[in-house]
Amino acid sequence: MSEIGTYLVSWEAMQKGSSEPLPMRPFDTKIEAEAYIIGCADVIVINSKSKLNVADVVKDFVITSVEG
C-alpha cells in the first residue's frame, strides 16, 4: 500500500474563485476513488438547500493518477 496513493481525488467547486481543484485525498485504486466521489456527491445533494442532481455534482470531482 502506497503512502500517497495512486489516485488523487480533487474537487473543482470546493474553493470559490480558484482555477485549481482542491485536493481531497488519495486512494490506492481508481474504483475506491470513484466510490468516494459518489459518496461525497450524495452528501452534497442530501444536504443542499436547492435541488441538485448527483450526476451533475459528480462532474465537479477530478481523479488524477499520482506517480509514487
C-alpha positions in Angstrom: 0.0 0.0 0.0 1.5 3.3 -1.1 1.7 6.2 1.4 0.4 8.8 -1.1 -1.9 6.6 -3.0 -2.1 6.1 -6.8 -5.2 8.2 -7.5 -5.9 11.6 -6.1 -9.5 12.9 -5.8 -9.9 16.7 -6.1 -12.9 18.9 -6.1 -13.2 21.8 -8.5 -16.2 23.5 -6.8 -14.7 23.4 -3.3 -12.6 26.6 -3.4 -14.6 29.5 -4.9 -12.5 31.8 -7.2 -9.8 29.3 -7.7 -9.0 27.8 -11.1 -7.3 24.8 -9.5 -9.3 21.9 -8.0 -8.7 21.4 -4.3 -7.0 18.0 -3.5 -9.1 16.0 -1.1 -7.5 12.6 -0.5 -5.5 9.8 -2.3 -6.6 6.2 -3.0 -4.8 3.0 -4.0 -7.3 2.1 -6.7 -9.5 4.0 -9.1 -12.6 2.2 -8.0 -12.1 3.4 -4.4 -11.7 7.0 -5.7 -14.8 6.7 -7.7 -16.8 5.3 -4.8 -15.5 8.1 -2.6 -16.7 10.7 -5.2 -20.2 9.1 -5.3 -20.4 9.2 -1.5 -19.3 12.9 -1.4 -21.8 13.8 -4.1 -24.6 12.0 -2.2 -23.8 14.0 0.9 -23.8 17.3 -1.0 -27.1 16.5 -2.7 -28.8 15.4 0.5 -27.6 18.5 2.5 -28.2 21.0 -0.3 -31.0 23.6 0.1 -31.6 23.6 -3.7 -32.4 20.6 -5.8 -29.2 19.1 -7.2 -28.6 16.0 -9.3 -25.9 13.6 -8.2 -24.7 13.1 -11.7 -24.1 16.9 -12.1 -22.3 17.1 -8.7 -20.0 14.2 -9.6 -18.7 16.2 -12.6 -17.1 18.6 -10.2 -14.7 16.0 -8.9 -11.5 15.0 -10.7 -9.4 11.9 -10.3 -5.7 12.2 -11.2 -3.2 9.4 -11.4 -0.2 10.1 -9.0 3.2 8.5 -9.5 4.6 7.5 -6.2 
